[in-house]
Amino acid sequence: ALRPNSVMRYARALDQFVRWLQTLPVGRGVLSPSLLGTRLLAQWYQATATFERGDKPPRKASSRRKLVEVVQVVWAWAYDDDEYGDVVPPPRKLRMPRGGGDPVLAPTWDEMDACIAEVRGWRRWLALLLRFTGLRVNQGMMLRRDDVDLERGVLRVRGELGKSAAERQGRFVPLSPHLVQV
């Protein structure tokens, strides 16, 4: 089961794919699953660089790959579905370049502290929590008061907050004494 944000991302990507198909000579009539193939996926991958970008810079390879992967996932789903499988060709996968970009440089502790010093209100509390626990922003924002046990110095990260399969098991994170003090 996909998370709601993933469902929305898939829907936007598929909507964009259909709009692109409608710009092609073969897409101006009735769209058919028989159009699906690696050649079409390769054309879509190339088109995603600038399709509907306006004045924005071209998409990075990683973003373009994600748009194509959504089409591939839905294609495989439709092929395996009892209702659509008879009219959908066997799914194919396009080999797309993996980004080997520059490694991300995390901020230093001093840079993080300087950033936190500038933040006010609830955002300051969130920034402190993220600094001391390593949680993602969304995970920190979805914590409940009963997830924090200050007496034992433990934070419960509920499985529903996890992104990966391992995180969806849930876990307990020891809290830094510095965070407990704050």
ZADO-1210 file (C-alpha; in nm, 4 decimals, padded with zeros to 6 digits):
<atoms>
<atom x="00.0000" y="00.0000" z="00.0000" code="ALA" pos="1"/>
<atom x="00.1336" y="00.3388" z="-00.0978" code="LEU" pos="2"/>
<atom x="00.1392" y="00.6362" z="00.1343" code="ARG" pos="3"/>
<atom x="-00.0960" y="00.9238" z="00.0411" code="PRO" pos="4"/>
<atom x="00.1900" y="01.1483" z="-00.0751" code="ASN" pos="5"/>
<atom x="00.3182" y="00.8698" z="-00.3019" code="SER" pos="6"/>
<atom x="-00.0287" y="00.8201" z="-00.4495" code="VAL" pos="7"/>
<atom x="-00.0472" y="01.1923" z="-00.5309" code="MET" pos="8"/>
<atom x="00.3026" y="01.1856" z="-00.6854" code="ARG" pos="9"/>
<atom x="00.2068" y="00.8853" z="-00.9002" code="TYR" pos="10"/>
<atom x="-00.1157" y="01.0554" z="-01.0091" code="ALA" pos="11"/>
<atom x="00.0677" y="01.3743" z="-01.1102" code="ARG" pos="12"/>
<atom x="00.3322" y="01.1757" z="-01.3002" code="ALA" pos="13"/>
<atom x="00.0698" y="00.9705" z="-01.4866" code="LEU" pos="14"/>
<atom x="-00.1318" y="01.2794" z="-01.5681" code="ASP" pos="15"/>
<atom x="00.1794" y="01.4416" z="-01.7103" code="GLN" pos="16"/>
<atom x="00.2601" y="01.1268" z="-01.9116" code="PHE" pos="17"/>
<atom x="-00.0894" y="01.1244" z="-02.0645" code="VAL" pos="18"/>
<atom x="-00.0660" y="01.4954" z="-02.1525" code="ARG" pos="19"/>
<atom x="00.2681" y="01.4264" z="-02.3210" code="TRP" pos="20"/>
<atom x="00.1217" y="01.1292" z="-02.5120" code="LEU" pos="21"/>
<atom x="-00.1516" y="01.3581" z="-02.6427" code="GLN" pos="22"/>
<atom x="00.1140" y="01.5812" z="-02.7996" code="THR" pos="23"/>
<atom x="00.2406" y="01.2914" z="-03.0120" code="LEU" pos="24"/>
<atom x="00.0881" y="01.2056" z="-03.3507" code="PRO" pos="25"/>
<atom x="-00.0061" y="00.8580" z="-03.2196" code="VAL" pos="26"/>
<atom x="-00.1644" y="01.0086" z="-02.9082" code="GLY" pos="27"/>
<atom x="-00.4067" y="01.2441" z="-03.0784" code="ARG" pos="28"/>
<atom x="-00.6660" y="00.9711" z="-03.1254" code="GLY" pos="29"/>
<atom x="-00.7702" y="00.7128" z="-02.8726" code="VAL" pos="30"/>
<atom x="-00.4808" y="00.6156" z="-02.6460" code="LEU" pos="31"/>
<atom x="-00.4189" y="00.2433" z="-02.6407" code="SER" pos="32"/>
<atom x="-00.2034" y="00.0238" z="-02.4154" code="PRO" pos="33"/>
<atom x="-00.0493" y="-00.1166" z="-02.7339" code="SER" pos="34"/>
<atom x="00.1553" y="00.2071" z="-02.7530" code="LEU" pos="35"/>
<atom x="00.3590" y="00.0975" z="-02.4515" code="LEU" pos="36"/>
<atom x="00.7138" y="-00.0124" z="-02.5244" code="GLY" pos="37"/>
<atom x="01.0728" y="00.0698" z="-02.4406" code="THR" pos="38"/>
<atom x="01.0973" y="00.3071" z="-02.7372" code="ARG" pos="39"/>
<atom x="00.8052" y="00.5098" z="-02.5965" code="LEU" pos="40"/>
<atom x="00.9603" y="00.5042" z="-02.2486" code="LEU" pos="41"/>
<atom x="01.2904" y="00.6295" z="-02.3936" code="ALA" pos="42"/>
<atom x="01.1090" y="00.9119" z="-02.5721" code="GLN" pos="43"/>
<atom x="00.9258" y="00.9986" z="-02.2493" code="TRP" pos="44"/>
<atom x="01.2535" y="00.9972" z="-02.0556" code="TYR" pos="45"/>
<atom x="01.4019" y="01.2449" z="-02.3057" code="GLN" pos="46"/>
<atom x="01.0885" y="01.4610" z="-02.3071" code="ALA" pos="47"/>
<atom x="01.0727" y="01.4856" z="-01.9267" code="THR" pos="48"/>
<atom x="01.3812" y="01.7058" z="-01.9280" code="ALA" pos="49"/>
<atom x="01.1816" y="02.0029" z="-02.0543" code="THR" pos="50"/>
<atom x="00.8160" y="01.8954" z="-02.0834" code="PHE" pos="51"/>
<atom x="00.5898" y="02.1537" z="-01.9163" code="GLU" pos="52"/>
<atom x="00.8889" y="02.3280" z="-01.7558" code="ARG" pos="53"/>
<atom x="00.8261" y="02.6778" z="-01.8911" code="GLY" pos="54"/>
<atom x="01.1138" y="02.9003" z="-01.7775" code="ASP" pos="55"/>
<atom x="01.2390" y="02.6465" z="-01.5239" code="LYS" pos="56"/>
<atom x="01.5706" y="02.4690" z="-01.5848" code="PRO" pos="57"/>
<atom x="01.5600" y="02.1145" z="-01.7257" code="PRO" pos="58"/>
<atom x="01.4845" y="01.8337" z="-01.4828" code="ARG" pos="59"/>
<atom x="01.7752" y="01.6375" z="-01.3394" code="LYS" pos="60"/>
<atom x="01.8233" y="01.2775" z="-01.4487" code="ALA" pos="61"/>
<atom x="01.7023" y="01.1486" z="-01.1098" code="SER" pos="62"/>
<atom x="01.3697" y="01.3350" z="-01.1425" code="SER" pos="63"/>
<atom x="01.3274" y="01.2195" z="-01.5007" code="ARG" pos="64"/>
<atom x="01.3969" y="00.8615" z="-01.3968" code="ARG" pos="65"/>
<atom x="01.1264" y="00.8805" z="-01.1278" code="LYS" pos="66"/>
<atom x="00.8685" y="00.9982" z="-01.3814" code="LEU" pos="67"/>
<atom x="00.9466" y="00.7038" z="-01.6095" code="VAL" pos="68"/>
<atom x="00.9529" y="00.4584" z="-01.3185" code="GLU" pos="69"/>
<atom x="00.5953" y="00.5555" z="-01.2288" code="VAL" pos="70"/>
<atom x="00.4824" y="00.4627" z="-01.5798" code="VAL" pos="71"/>
<atom x="00.6708" y="00.1321" z="-01.5524" code="GLN" pos="72"/>
<atom x="00.5124" y="00.0481" z="-01.2144" code="VAL" pos="73"/>
<atom x="00.1603" y="00.1216" z="-01.3369" code="VAL" pos="74"/>
<atom x="00.2252" y="-00.0687" z="-01.6602" code="TRP" pos="75"/>
<atom x="00.3332" y="-00.3768" z="-01.4604" code="ALA" pos="76"/>
<atom x="00.0292" y="-00.3399" z="-01.2332" code="TRP" pos="77"/>
<atom x="-00.2098" y="-00.3175" z="-01.5311" code="ALA" pos="78"/>
<atom x="-00.0499" y="-00.6212" z="-01.6959" code="TYR" pos="79"/>
<atom x="-00.0961" y="-00.8271" z="-01.3784" code="ASP" pos="80"/>
<atom x="-00.4528" y="-00.7058" z="-01.3204" code="ASP" pos="81"/>
<atom x="-00.7379" y="-00.9419" z="-01.4149" code="ASP" pos="82"/>
<atom x="-00.9395" y="-00.6588" z="-01.5711" code="GLU" pos="83"/>
<atom x="-00.6660" y="-00.5041" z="-01.7865" code="TYR" pos="84"/>
<atom x="-00.4051" y="-00.7783" z="-01.8313" code="GLY" pos="85"/>
<atom x="-00.5498" y="-00.9104" z="-02.1567" code="ASP" pos="86"/>
<atom x="-00.5042" y="-00.5782" z="-02.3390" code="VAL" pos="87"/>
<atom x="-00.1761" y="-00.4615" z="-02.1865" code="VAL" pos="88"/>
<atom x="00.1528" y="-00.5808" z="-02.3389" code="PRO" pos="89"/>
<atom x="00.4093" y="-00.7446" z="-02.1083" code="PRO" pos="90"/>
<atom x="00.5887" y="-00.4739" z="-01.9118" code="PRO" pos="91"/>
<atom x="00.9357" y="-00.3679" z="-02.0146" code="ARG" pos="92"/>
<atom x="01.1915" y="-00.1664" z="-01.8245" code="LYS" pos="93"/>
<atom x="01.4005" y="00.1125" z="-01.9624" code="LEU" pos="94"/>
<atom x="01.7613" y="00.1299" z="-01.8481" code="ARG" pos="95"/>
<atom x="01.8162" y="00.4853" z="-01.7363" code="MET" pos="96"/>
<atom x="02.1383" y="00.6481" z="-01.6219" code="PRO" pos="97"/>
<atom x="02.1880" y="00.6727" z="-01.2493" code="ARG" pos="98"/>
<atom x="02.2948" y="01.0112" z="-01.1253" code="GLY" pos="99"/>
<atom x="02.6504" y="01.0100" z="-01.0011" code="GLY" pos="100"/>
<atom x="02.6311" y="01.3702" z="-00.8921" code="GLY" pos="101"/>
<atom x="02.8304" y="01.5379" z="-00.6252" code="ASP" pos="102"/>
<atom x="02.7951" y="01.3947" z="-00.2757" code="PRO" pos="103"/>
<atom x="02.5757" y="01.5936" z="-00.0419" code="VAL" pos="104"/>
<atom x="02.7698" y="01.7834" z="00.2194" code="LEU" pos="105"/>
<atom x="02.5832" y="01.7856" z="00.5496" code="ALA" pos="106"/>
<atom x="02.6041" y="02.1016" z="00.7587" code="PRO" pos="107"/>
<atom x="02.8452" y="02.1053" z="01.0495" code="THR" pos="108"/>
<atom x="02.7136" y="02.1050" z="01.4060" code="TRP" pos="109"/>
<atom x="02.8087" y="02.4737" z="01.4353" code="ASP" pos="110"/>
<atom x="02.6181" y="02.5557" z="01.1149" code="GLU" pos="111"/>
<atom x="02.3143" y="02.3669" z="01.2446" code="MET" pos="112"/>
<atom x="02.3328" y="02.5485" z="01.5778" code="ASP" pos="113"/>
<atom x="02.3555" y="02.8843" z="01.3993" code="ALA" pos="114"/>
<atom x="02.0498" y="02.7944" z="01.1925" code="CYS" pos="115"/>
<atom x="01.8529" y="02.6873" z="01.5006" code="ILE" pos="116"/>
<atom x="01.9485" y="03.0126" z="01.6750" code="ALA" pos="117"/>
<atom x="01.7719" y="03.2058" z="01.3970" code="GLU" pos="118"/>
<atom x="01.4478" y="03.0058" z="01.4054" code="VAL" pos="119"/>
<atom x="01.1566" y="03.1047" z="01.6306" code="ARG" pos="120"/>
<atom x="00.8402" y="02.9469" z="01.7651" code="GLY" pos="121"/>
<atom x="00.7422" y="02.5872" z="01.6923" code="TRP" pos="122"/>
<atom x="00.9934" y="02.5692" z="01.4085" code="ARG" pos="123"/>
<atom x="01.2740" y="02.6120" z="01.6626" code="ARG" pos="124"/>
<atom x="01.1459" y="02.3148" z="01.8635" code="TRP" pos="125"/>
<atom x="01.1174" y="02.1092" z="01.5475" code="LEU" pos="126"/>
<atom x="01.4703" y="02.2050" z="01.4382" code="ALA" pos="127"/>
<atom x="01.6082" y="02.1061" z="01.7805" code="LEU" pos="128"/>
<atom x="01.4284" y="01.7739" z="01.7658" code="LEU" pos="129"/>
<atom x="01.5621" y="01.7019" z="01.4163" code="LEU" pos="130"/>
<atom x="01.9150" y="01.8010" z="01.5145" code="ARG" pos="131"/>
<atom x="01.9224" y="01.5665" z="01.8119" code="PHE" pos="132"/>
<atom x="01.7350" y="01.2695" z="01.6617" code="THR" pos="133"/>
<atom x="01.8099" y="01.2648" z="01.2887" code="GLY" pos="134"/>
<atom x="01.4398" y="01.2307" z="01.2072" code="LEU" pos="135"/>
<atom x="01.2999" y="01.3545" z="00.8780" code="ARG" pos="136"/>
<atom x="01.0969" y="01.6757" z="00.8913" code="VAL" pos="137"/>
<atom x="00.7703" y="01.4924" z="00.8228" code="ASN" pos="138"/>
<atom x="00.8474" y="01.2373" z="01.0949" code="GLN" pos="139"/>
<atom x="00.9219" y="01.5102" z="01.3479" code="GLY" pos="140"/>
<atom x="00.6035" y="01.6973" z="01.2622" code="MET" pos="141"/>
<atom x="00.3886" y="01.3860" z="01.3024" code="MET" pos="142"/>
<atom x="00.5175" y="01.2901" z="01.6465" code="LEU" pos="143"/>
<atom x="00.2664" y="01.2906" z="01.9305" code="ARG" pos="144"/>
<atom x="00.3330" y="01.3835" z="02.2904" code="ARG" pos="145"/>
<atom x="00.2928" y="01.0203" z="02.3981" code="ASP" pos="146"/>
<atom x="00.5802" y="00.9232" z="02.1626" code="ASP" pos="147"/>
<atom x="00.8245" y="01.0983" z="02.3963" code="VAL" pos="148"/>
<atom x="00.9210" y="00.9451" z="02.7315" code="ASP" pos="149"/>
<atom x="01.1352" y="01.2073" z="02.9034" code="LEU" pos="150"/>
<atom x="01.1748" y="01.0012" z="03.2207" code="GLU" pos="151"/>
<atom x="01.3332" y="00.7097" z="03.0329" code="ARG" pos="152"/>
<atom x="01.4910" y="00.9380" z="02.7699" code="GLY" pos="153"/>
<atom x="01.3354" y="00.7463" z="02.4812" code="VAL" pos="154"/>
<atom x="01.1515" y="00.8492" z="02.1665" code="LEU" pos="155"/>
<atom x="00.9106" y="00.6067" z="01.9983" code="ARG" pos="156"/>
<atom x="00.9052" y="00.6407" z="01.6207" code="VAL" pos="157"/>
<atom x="00.5775" y="00.4769" z="01.5201" code="ARG" pos="158"/>
<atom x="00.5857" y="00.2483" z="01.2183" code="GLY" pos="159"/>
<atom x="00.3391" y="00.4686" z="01.0327" code="GLU" pos="160"/>
<atom x="00.6069" y="00.7416" z="01.0271" code="LEU" pos="161"/>
<atom x="00.8591" y="00.5187" z="00.8513" code="GLY" pos="162"/>
<atom x="00.9579" y="00.5534" z="00.4887" code="LYS" pos="163"/>
<atom x="01.1493" y="00.2298" z="00.4296" code="SER" pos="164"/>
<atom x="01.0250" y="-00.1215" z="00.5077" code="ALA" pos="165"/>
<atom x="01.2616" y="-00.1383" z="00.8048" code="ALA" pos="166"/>
<atom x="01.1390" y="00.1974" z="00.9397" code="GLU" pos="167"/>
<atom x="00.7776" y="00.0863" z="00.9065" code="ARG" pos="168"/>
<atom x="00.8517" y="-00.1693" z="01.1786" code="GLN" pos="169"/>
<atom x="00.8744" y="00.1203" z="01.4244" code="GLY" pos="170"/>
<atom x="01.1610" y="00.1757" z="01.6625" code="ARG" pos="171"/>
<atom x="01.2714" y="00.3388" z="01.9844" code="PHE" pos="172"/>
<atom x="01.5436" y="00.6035" z="01.9746" code="VAL" pos="173"/>
<atom x="01.7414" y="00.7017" z="02.2846" code="PRO" pos="174"/>
<atom x="01.7217" y="01.0744" z="02.3451" code="LEU" pos="175"/>
<atom x="02.0305" y="01.2819" z="02.4051" code="SER" pos="176"/>
<atom x="02.0417" y="01.4155" z="02.7616" code="PRO" pos="177"/>
<atom x="02.0848" y="01.7583" z="02.6001" code="HIS" pos="178"/>
<atom x="01.7490" y="01.7247" z="02.4237" code="LEU" pos="179"/>
<atom x="01.5781" y="01.5940" z="02.7377" code="VAL" pos="180"/>
<atom x="01.7106" y="01.8956" z="02.9255" code="GLN" pos="181"/>
<atom x="01.5731" y="02.1354" z="02.6605" code="VAL" pos="182"/>
</atoms>
